[in-house]
């Protein structure tokens, strides 16, 4: 059983008959173990910080910088061609 769950060791019995065409559907559920860390009460679990974590922010800034770099190269090539004509 996954962490925090109690394994139900009760066997599930079923019968497969010869030439059976219909599938048998079985369901087995494990119970969650009540843990002292699960009891939250009135105490907030966070430090009161309402901001989301800044994940992937460097990738976005690198993407924007890359686009700006390509635009600058394109503009400089156009400007040089126009200047030489």
Biopython code that builds the backbone (N, CA, C, O; Angstrom):
import numpy as np
from Bio.PDB.StructureBuilder import StructureBuilder

atoms = [
    (1, "UNK", "N", (0.847, -1.183, 0.000)),
    (1, "UNK", "CA", (0.000, 0.000, 0.000)),
    (1, "UNK", "C", (0.890, 1.243, 0.000)),
    (1, "UNK", "O", (2.001, 1.208, 0.530)),
    (2, "UNK", "N", (0.411, 2.339, -0.590)),
    (2, "UNK", "CA", (1.183, 3.579, -0.585)),
    (2, "UNK", "C", (1.388, 4.096, 0.832)),
    (2, "UNK", "O", (0.689, 3.686, 1.759)),
    (3, "UNK", "N", (2.340, 4.992, 0.993)),
    (3, "UNK", "CA", (2.630, 5.576, 2.291)),
    (3, "UNK", "C", (1.393, 6.294, 2.818)),
    (3, "UNK", "O", (0.764, 7.071, 2.099)),
    (4, "UNK", "N", (1.051, 6.034, 4.065)),
    (4, "UNK", "CA", (-0.098, 6.671, 4.685)),
    (4, "UNK", "C", (-1.374, 5.873, 4.559)),
    (4, "UNK", "O", (-2.427, 6.308, 5.026)),
    (5, "UNK", "N", (-1.298, 4.710, 3.932)),
    (5, "UNK", "CA", (-2.480, 3.858, 3.777)),
    (5, "UNK", "C", (-2.236, 2.508, 4.423)),
    (5, "UNK", "O", (-1.108, 2.019, 4.470)),
    (6, "UNK", "N", (-3.308, 1.916, 4.919)),
    (6, "UNK", "CA", (-3.239, 0.604, 5.547)),
    (6, "UNK", "C", (-3.682, -0.435, 4.524)),
    (6, "UNK", "O", (-4.742, -0.304, 3.912)),
    (7, "UNK", "N", (-2.866, -1.459, 4.345)),
    (7, "UNK", "CA", (-3.161, -2.507, 3.379)),
    (7, "UNK", "C", (-4.273, -3.399, 3.900)),
    (7, "UNK", "O", (-4.194, -3.912, 5.017)),
    (8, "UNK", "N", (-5.307, -3.585, 3.094)),
    (8, "UNK", "CA", (-6.406, -4.487, 3.431)),
    (8, "UNK", "C", (-6.027, -5.861, 2.898)),
    (8, "UNK", "O", (-6.040, -6.090, 1.689)),
    (9, "UNK", "N", (-5.691, -6.768, 3.799)),
    (9, "UNK", "CA", (-5.209, -8.091, 3.405)),
    (9, "UNK", "C", (-6.330, -9.095, 3.196)),
    (9, "UNK", "O", (-6.063, -10.276, 2.974)),
    (10, "UNK", "N", (-7.575, -8.654, 3.261)),
    (10, "UNK", "CA", (-8.700, -9.559, 3.044)),
    (10, "UNK", "C", (-8.692, -10.018, 1.590)),
    (10, "UNK", "O", (-8.701, -9.186, 0.683)),
    (11, "UNK", "N", (-8.677, -11.338, 1.354)),
    (11, "UNK", "CA", (-8.638, -11.806, -0.037)),
    (11, "UNK", "C", (-9.964, -11.550, -0.754)),
    (11, "UNK", "O", (-11.037, -11.596, -0.153)),
    (12, "UNK", "N", (-9.861, -11.284, -2.032)),
    (12, "UNK", "CA", (-11.034, -11.087, -2.874)),
    (12, "UNK", "C", (-11.190, -12.345, -3.710)),
    (12, "UNK", "O", (-10.299, -12.700, -4.482)),
    (13, "UNK", "N", (-12.313, -13.011, -3.556)),
    (13, "UNK", "CA", (-12.529, -14.252, -4.297)),
    (13, "UNK", "C", (-13.411, -13.985, -5.507)),
    (13, "UNK", "O", (-14.356, -13.198, -5.444)),
    (14, "UNK", "N", (-13.091, -14.644, -6.593)),
    (14, "UNK", "CA", (-13.900, -14.561, -7.795)),
    (14, "UNK", "C", (-13.759, -15.869, -8.552)),
    (14, "UNK", "O", (-12.855, -16.663, -8.291)),
    (15, "UNK", "N", (-14.657, -16.075, -9.480)),
    (15, "UNK", "CA", (-14.697, -17.332, -10.200)),
    (15, "UNK", "C", (-14.673, -17.055, -11.701)),
    (15, "UNK", "O", (-15.446, -16.241, -12.206)),
    (16, "UNK", "N", (-13.782, -17.736, -12.400)),
    (16, "UNK", "CA", (-13.718, -17.641, -13.850)),
    (16, "UNK", "C", (-14.315, -18.919, -14.410)),
    (16, "UNK", "O", (-13.834, -20.022, -14.150)),
    (17, "UNK", "N", (-15.365, -18.744, -15.179)),
    (17, "UNK", "CA", (-16.047, -19.898, -15.743)),
    (17, "UNK", "C", (-15.576, -20.141, -17.172)),
    (17, "UNK", "O", (-15.136, -19.217, -17.857)),
    (18, "UNK", "N", (-15.672, -21.366, -17.605)),
    (18, "UNK", "CA", (-15.259, -21.753, -18.945)),
    (18, "UNK", "C", (-16.142, -21.044, -19.974)),
    (18, "UNK", "O", (-17.362, -20.977, -19.824)),
    (19, "UNK", "N", (-15.506, -20.519, -21.017)),
    (19, "UNK", "CA", (-16.157, -19.807, -22.119)),
    (19, "UNK", "C", (-16.917, -18.568, -21.652)),
    (19, "UNK", "O", (-17.953, -18.221, -22.219)),
    (20, "UNK", "N", (-16.415, -17.917, -20.644)),
    (20, "UNK", "CA", (-17.031, -16.690, -20.135)),
    (20, "UNK", "C", (-16.613, -15.529, -21.027)),
    (20, "UNK", "O", (-15.421, -15.333, -21.264)),
    (21, "UNK", "N", (-17.573, -14.759, -21.523)),
    (21, "UNK", "CA", (-17.285, -13.652, -22.428)),
    (21, "UNK", "C", (-17.371, -12.290, -21.747)),
    (21, "UNK", "O", (-16.799, -11.318, -22.241)),
    (22, "UNK", "N", (-18.065, -12.206, -20.639)),
    (22, "UNK", "CA", (-18.243, -10.936, -19.941)),
    (22, "UNK", "C", (-17.101, -10.754, -18.941)),
    (22, "UNK", "O", (-16.759, -11.668, -18.191)),
    (23, "UNK", "N", (-16.518, -9.546, -18.949)),
    (23, "UNK", "CA", (-15.419, -9.256, -18.030)),
    (23, "UNK", "C", (-15.934, -9.089, -16.608)),
    (23, "UNK", "O", (-17.061, -8.647, -16.389)),
    (24, "UNK", "N", (-15.101, -9.447, -15.657)),
    (24, "UNK", "CA", (-15.422, -9.276, -14.244)),
    (24, "UNK", "C", (-14.751, -7.991, -13.773)),
    (24, "UNK", "O", (-13.559, -7.789, -14.006)),
    (25, "UNK", "N", (-15.505, -7.129, -13.117)),
    (25, "UNK", "CA", (-14.956, -5.889, -12.585)),
    (25, "UNK", "C", (-14.831, -6.014, -11.078)),
    (25, "UNK", "O", (-15.810, -6.281, -10.381)),
    (26, "UNK", "N", (-13.614, -5.817, -10.582)),
    (26, "UNK", "CA", (-13.355, -5.886, -9.146)),
    (26, "UNK", "C", (-12.832, -4.546, -8.665)),
    (26, "UNK", "O", (-12.105, -3.856, -9.380)),
    (27, "UNK", "N", (-13.206, -4.187, -7.453)),
    (27, "UNK", "CA", (-12.708, -2.965, -6.841)),
    (27, "UNK", "C", (-12.185, -3.304, -5.459)),
    (27, "UNK", "O", (-12.841, -4.006, -4.690)),
    (28, "UNK", "N", (-10.995, -2.799, -5.148)),
    (28, "UNK", "CA", (-10.387, -3.022, -3.841)),
    (28, "UNK", "C", (-9.887, -1.678, -3.337)),
    (28, "UNK", "O", (-9.141, -0.992, -4.036)),
    (29, "UNK", "N", (-10.286, -1.301, -2.143)),
    (29, "UNK", "CA", (-9.889, -0.016, -1.582)),
    (29, "UNK", "C", (-9.137, -0.218, -0.279)),
    (29, "UNK", "O", (-9.496, -1.063, 0.541)),
    (30, "UNK", "N", (-8.084, 0.574, -0.103)),
    (30, "UNK", "CA", (-7.328, 0.585, 1.145)),
    (30, "UNK", "C", (-7.734, 1.819, 1.939)),
    (30, "UNK", "O", (-8.136, 2.831, 1.364)),
    (31, "UNK", "N", (-7.628, 1.733, 3.255)),
    (31, "UNK", "CA", (-8.003, 2.843, 4.123)),
    (31, "UNK", "C", (-6.794, 3.723, 4.416)),
    (31, "UNK", "O", (-5.672, 3.241, 4.574)),
    (32, "UNK", "N", (-7.058, 5.033, 4.483)),
    (32, "UNK", "CA", (-6.008, 5.972, 4.845)),
    (32, "UNK", "C", (-5.818, 5.943, 6.349)),
    (32, "UNK", "O", (-6.789, 5.980, 7.105)),
    (33, "UNK", "N", (-4.574, 5.877, 6.781)),
    (33, "UNK", "CA", (-4.248, 5.830, 8.199)),
    (33, "UNK", "C", (-4.283, 7.254, 8.740)),
    (33, "UNK", "O", (-3.661, 8.151, 8.170)),
    (34, "UNK", "N", (-5.008, 7.468, 9.842)),
    (34, "UNK", "CA", (-5.040, 8.780, 10.483)),
    (34, "UNK", "C", (-3.690, 9.015, 11.132)),
    (34, "UNK", "O", (-3.248, 8.235, 11.976)),
    (35, "UNK", "N", (-3.047, 10.081, 10.736)),
    (35, "UNK", "CA", (-1.711, 10.398, 11.224)),
    (35, "UNK", "C", (-1.773, 11.738, 11.947)),
    (35, "UNK", "O", (-2.598, 12.589, 11.615)),
    (36, "UNK", "N", (-0.915, 11.921, 12.919)),
    (36, "UNK", "CA", (-0.920, 13.179, 13.663)),
    (36, "UNK", "C", (-0.534, 14.346, 12.766)),
    (36, "UNK", "O", (-0.910, 15.484, 13.049)),
    (37, "UNK", "N", (0.209, 14.091, 11.690)),
    (37, "UNK", "CA", (0.570, 15.169, 10.775)),
    (37, "UNK", "C", (-0.596, 15.542, 9.872)),
    (37, "UNK", "O", (-0.589, 16.621, 9.278)),
    (38, "UNK", "N", (-1.622, 14.656, 9.753)),
    (38, "UNK", "CA", (-2.788, 14.959, 8.937)),
    (38, "UNK", "C", (-3.759, 15.893, 9.640)),
    (38, "UNK", "O", (-4.564, 16.555, 8.984)),
    (39, "UNK", "N", (-3.697, 15.954, 10.956)),
    (39, "UNK", "CA", (-4.611, 16.795, 11.716)),
    (39, "UNK", "C", (-4.097, 18.225, 11.645)),
    (39, "UNK", "O", (-3.028, 18.537, 12.169)),
    (40, "UNK", "N", (-4.870, 19.098, 10.988)),
    (40, "UNK", "CA", (-4.387, 20.449, 10.745)),
    (40, "UNK", "C", (-4.914, 21.448, 11.761)),
    (40, "UNK", "O", (-4.184, 22.360, 12.150)),
    (41, "UNK", "N", (-6.133, 21.310, 12.193)),
    (41, "UNK", "CA", (-6.689, 22.240, 13.174)),
    (41, "UNK", "C", (-6.779, 23.645, 12.632)),
    (41, "UNK", "O", (-7.038, 23.843, 11.445)),
    (42, "UNK", "N", (-6.564, 24.633, 13.501)),
    (42, "UNK", "CA", (-6.656, 26.032, 13.101)),
    (42, "UNK", "C", (-5.310, 26.630, 12.730)),
    (42, "UNK", "O", (-5.255, 27.793, 12.330)),
    (43, "UNK", "N", (-4.234, 25.884, 12.848)),
    (43, "UNK", "CA", (-2.911, 26.407, 12.547)),
    (43, "UNK", "C", (-2.663, 26.369, 11.042)),
    (43, "UNK", "O", (-2.781, 25.307, 10.431)),
    (44, "UNK", "N", (-2.322, 27.501, 10.432)),
    (44, "UNK", "CA", (-2.027, 27.482, 8.996)),
    (44, "UNK", "C", (-0.719, 26.735, 8.733)),
    (44, "UNK", "O", (0.225, 26.824, 9.518)),
    (45, "UNK", "N", (-0.675, 26.013, 7.639)),
    (45, "UNK", "CA", (0.531, 25.253, 7.319)),
    (45, "UNK", "C", (1.550, 26.096, 6.572)),
    (45, "UNK", "O", (2.728, 25.741, 6.537)),
    (46, "UNK", "N", (1.130, 27.201, 5.975)),
    (46, "UNK", "CA", (2.072, 28.040, 5.243)),
    (46, "UNK", "C", (2.526, 29.193, 6.124)),
    (46, "UNK", "O", (1.960, 29.444, 7.187)),
    (47, "UNK", "N", (3.540, 29.875, 5.667)),
    (47, "UNK", "CA", (4.088, 30.986, 6.437)),
    (47, "UNK", "C", (3.345, 32.285, 6.164)),
    (47, "UNK", "O", (3.774, 33.345, 6.620)),
    (48, "UNK", "N", (2.243, 32.223, 5.432)),
    (48, "UNK", "CA", (1.490, 33.429, 5.125)),
    (48, "UNK", "C", (1.903, 34.059, 3.817)),
    (48, "UNK", "O", (1.349, 35.090, 3.434)),
    (49, "UNK", "N", (2.859, 33.472, 3.120)),
    (49, "UNK", "CA", (3.304, 33.995, 1.840)),
    (49, "UNK", "C", (2.260, 33.654, 0.784)),
    (49, "UNK", "O", (2.001, 32.479, 0.527)),
    (50, "UNK", "N", (1.661, 34.667, 0.173)),
    (50, "UNK", "CA", (0.581, 34.455, -0.788)),
    (50, "UNK", "C", (1.083, 34.339, -2.227)),
    (50, "UNK", "O", (0.274, 34.173, -3.139)),
    (51, "UNK", "N", (2.391, 34.420, -2.453)),
    (51, "UNK", "CA", (2.930, 34.371, -3.806)),
    (51, "UNK", "C", (3.230, 32.935, -4.211)),
    (51, "UNK", "O", (3.630, 32.111, -3.389)),
    (52, "UNK", "N", (3.029, 32.655, -5.485)),
    (52, "UNK", "CA", (3.353, 31.340, -6.013)),
    (52, "UNK", "C", (4.861, 31.210, -6.189)),
    (52, "UNK", "O", (5.548, 32.219, -6.345)),
    (53, "UNK", "N", (5.386, 29.998, -6.168)),
    (53, "UNK", "CA", (6.818, 29.825, -6.401)),
    (53, "UNK", "C", (7.181, 30.247, -7.818)),
    (53, "UNK", "O", (6.388, 30.080, -8.745)),
    (54, "UNK", "N", (8.361, 30.784, -7.980)),
    (54, "UNK", "CA", (8.796, 31.298, -9.280)),
    (54, "UNK", "C", (9.511, 30.201, -10.062)),
    (54, "UNK", "O", (10.733, 30.225, -10.212)),
    (55, "UNK", "N", (8.749, 29.258, -10.547)),
    (55, "UNK", "CA", (9.326, 28.166, -11.321)),
    (55, "UNK", "C", (9.282, 28.513, -12.789)),
    (55, "UNK", "O", (8.280, 29.034, -13.279)),
    (56, "UNK", "N", (10.355, 28.231, -13.491)),
    (56, "UNK", "CA", (10.401, 28.451, -14.929)),
    (56, "UNK", "C", (10.583, 29.896, -15.331)),
    (56, "UNK", "O", (10.486, 30.214, -16.516)),
    (57, "UNK", "N", (10.842, 30.776, -14.391)),
    (57, "UNK", "CA", (10.960, 32.185, -14.726)),
    (57, "UNK", "C", (12.221, 32.466, -15.538)),
    (57, "UNK", "O", (12.215, 33.354, -16.391)),
    (58, "UNK", "N", (13.295, 31.729, -15.291)),
    (58, "UNK", "CA", (14.520, 31.953, -16.057)),
    (58, "UNK", "C", (14.338, 31.517, -17.500)),
    (58, "UNK", "O", (14.927, 32.116, -18.400)),
    (59, "UNK", "N", (13.543, 30.495, -17.741)),
    (59, "UNK", "CA", (13.300, 30.039, -19.104)),
    (59, "UNK", "C", (12.535, 31.104, -19.876)),
    (59, "UNK", "O", (12.836, 31.362, -21.042)),
    (60, "UNK", "N", (11.555, 31.719, -19.242)),
    (60, "UNK", "CA", (10.777, 32.760, -19.908)),
    (60, "UNK", "C", (11.664, 33.955, -20.223)),
    (60, "UNK", "O", (11.586, 34.501, -21.323)),
    (61, "UNK", "N", (12.502, 34.373, -19.285)),
    (61, "UNK", "CA", (13.369, 35.519, -19.538)),
    (61, "UNK", "C", (14.393, 35.199, -20.615)),
    (61, "UNK", "O", (14.727, 36.076, -21.411)),
    (62, "UNK", "N", (14.900, 33.983, -20.666)),
    (62, "UNK", "CA", (15.826, 33.595, -21.728)),
    (62, "UNK", "C", (15.126, 33.590, -23.075)),
    (62, "UNK", "O", (15.720, 33.975, -24.082)),
    (63, "UNK", "N", (13.885, 33.165, -23.107)),
    (63, "UNK", "CA", (13.112, 33.156, -24.348)),
    (63, "UNK", "C", (12.904, 34.575, -24.856)),
    (63, "UNK", "O", (13.064, 34.838, -26.048)),
    (64, "UNK", "N", (12.550, 35.485, -23.967)),
    (64, "UNK", "CA", (12.338, 36.884, -24.354)),
    (64, "UNK", "C", (13.642, 37.500, -24.840)),
    (64, "UNK", "O", (13.653, 38.212, -25.845)),
    (65, "UNK", "N", (14.735, 37.238, -24.144)),
    (65, "UNK", "CA", (16.030, 37.765, -24.577)),
    (65, "UNK", "C", (16.435, 37.202, -25.930)),
    (65, "UNK", "O", (17.016, 37.921, -26.744)),
    (66, "UNK", "N", (16.146, 35.950, -26.184)),
    (66, "UNK", "CA", (16.465, 35.344, -27.478)),
    (66, "UNK", "C", (15.676, 36.009, -28.598)),
    (66, "UNK", "O", (16.227, 36.297, -29.661)),
    (67, "UNK", "N", (14.400, 36.251, -28.367)),
    (67, "UNK", "CA", (13.574, 36.915, -29.386)),
    (67, "UNK", "C", (14.080, 38.330, -29.638)),
    (67, "UNK", "O", (14.153, 38.764, -30.788)),
    (68, "UNK", "N", (14.428, 39.049, -28.584)),
    (68, "UNK", "CA", (14.969, 40.401, -28.747)),
    (68, "UNK", "C", (16.281, 40.381, -29.518)),
    (68, "UNK", "O", (16.523, 41.256, -30.350)),
    (69, "UNK", "N", (17.127, 39.398, -29.253)),
    (69, "UNK", "CA", (18.387, 39.277, -29.979)),
    (69, "UNK", "C", (18.169, 39.022, -31.456)),
    (69, "UNK", "O", (18.840, 39.624, -32.294)),
    (70, "UNK", "N", (17.241, 38.139, -31.786)),
    (70, "UNK", "CA", (16.939, 37.858, -33.193)),
    (70, "UNK", "C", (16.380, 39.105, -33.870)),
    (70, "UNK", "O", (16.736, 39.400, -35.011)),
    (71, "UNK", "N", (15.515, 39.834, -33.184)),
    (71, "UNK", "CA", (14.968, 41.067, -33.750)),
    (71, "UNK", "C", (16.058, 42.107, -33.986)),
    (71, "UNK", "O", (16.050, 42.784, -35.014)),
    (72, "UNK", "N", (16.987, 42.243, -33.056)),
    (72, "UNK", "CA", (18.084, 43.198, -33.230)),
    (72, "UNK", "C", (18.958, 42.830, -34.420)),
    (72, "UNK", "O", (19.366, 43.706, -35.183)),
    (73, "UNK", "N", (19.247, 41.551, -34.584)),
    (73, "UNK", "CA", (20.049, 41.108, -35.730)),
    (73, "UNK", "C", (19.297, 41.401, -37.025)),
    (73, "UNK", "O", (19.891, 41.906, -37.977)),
    (74, "UNK", "N", (18.018, 41.095, -37.077)),
    (74, "UNK", "CA", (17.207, 41.334, -38.269)),
    (74, "UNK", "C", (17.160, 42.824, -38.610)),
    (74, "UNK", "O", (17.314, 43.200, -39.772)),
    (75, "UNK", "N", (16.948, 43.670, -37.604)),
    (75, "UNK", "CA", (16.887, 45.117, -37.827)),
    (75, "UNK", "C", (18.232, 45.649, -38.292)),
    (75, "UNK", "O", (18.281, 46.497, -39.183)),
    (76, "UNK", "N", (19.325, 45.169, -37.710)),
    (76, "UNK", "CA", (20.649, 45.654, -38.121)),
    (76, "UNK", "C", (20.972, 45.231, -39.551)),
    (76, "UNK", "O", (21.598, 45.997, -40.283)),
    (77, "UNK", "N", (20.565, 44.041, -39.967)),
    (77, "UNK", "CA", (20.795, 43.600, -41.349)),
    (77, "UNK", "C", (19.985, 44.468, -42.310)),
    (77, "UNK", "O", (20.506, 44.901, -43.338)),
    (78, "UNK", "N", (18.730, 44.725, -41.990)),
    (78, "UNK", "CA", (17.895, 45.582, -42.839)),
    (78, "UNK", "C", (18.466, 46.994, -42.920)),
    (78, "UNK", "O", (18.488, 47.595, -43.994)),
    (79, "UNK", "N", (18.925, 47.519, -41.797)),
    (79, "UNK", "CA", (19.483, 48.871, -41.771)),
    (79, "UNK", "C", (20.747, 48.955, -42.615)),
    (79, "UNK", "O", (20.936, 49.935, -43.335)),
    (80, "UNK", "N", (21.621, 47.947, -42.545)),
    (80, "UNK", "CA", (22.862, 47.940, -43.329)),
    (80, "UNK", "C", (22.572, 47.818, -44.818)),
    (80, "UNK", "O", (23.221, 48.480, -45.629)),
    (81, "UNK", "N", (21.607, 46.983, -45.190)),
    (81, "UNK", "CA", (21.256, 46.847, -46.604)),
    (81, "UNK", "C", (20.688, 48.157, -47.136)),
    (81, "UNK", "O", (21.007, 48.562, -48.253)),
    (82, "UNK", "N", (19.864, 48.810, -46.359)),
    (82, "UNK", "CA", (19.267, 50.075, -46.770)),
    (82, "UNK", "C", (20.338, 51.159, -46.867)),
    (82, "UNK", "O", (20.256, 52.032, -47.731)),
    (83, "UNK", "N", (21.318, 51.112, -46.009)),
    (83, "UNK", "CA", (22.390, 52.109, -45.969)),
    (83, "UNK", "C", (23.331, 51.955, -47.161)),
    (83, "UNK", "O", (23.840, 52.947, -47.682)),
    (84, "UNK", "N", (23.567, 50.702, -47.600)),
    (84, "UNK", "CA", (24.479, 50.433, -48.709)),
    (84, "UNK", "C", (23.850, 50.745, -50.059)),
    (84, "UNK", "O", (24.581, 50.913, -51.035)),
    (85, "UNK", "N", (22.575, 50.826, -50.154)),
    (85, "UNK", "CA", (21.915, 51.073, -51.447)),
    (85, "UNK", "C", (21.934, 52.503, -51.805)),
    (85, "UNK", "O", (21.422, 52.883, -52.859)),
]
sb = StructureBuilder()
sb.init_structure("model")
sb.init_model(0)
sb.init_chain("A")
sb.init_seg("    ")
for serial, (resi, resn, name, xyz) in enumerate(atoms, 1):
    if name == "N":
        sb.init_residue(resn, " ", resi, " ")
    sb.init_atom(name, np.array(xyz, "f"), 0.0, 1.0, " ", f" {name:<3s}", serial, name[0])
structure = sb.get_structure()
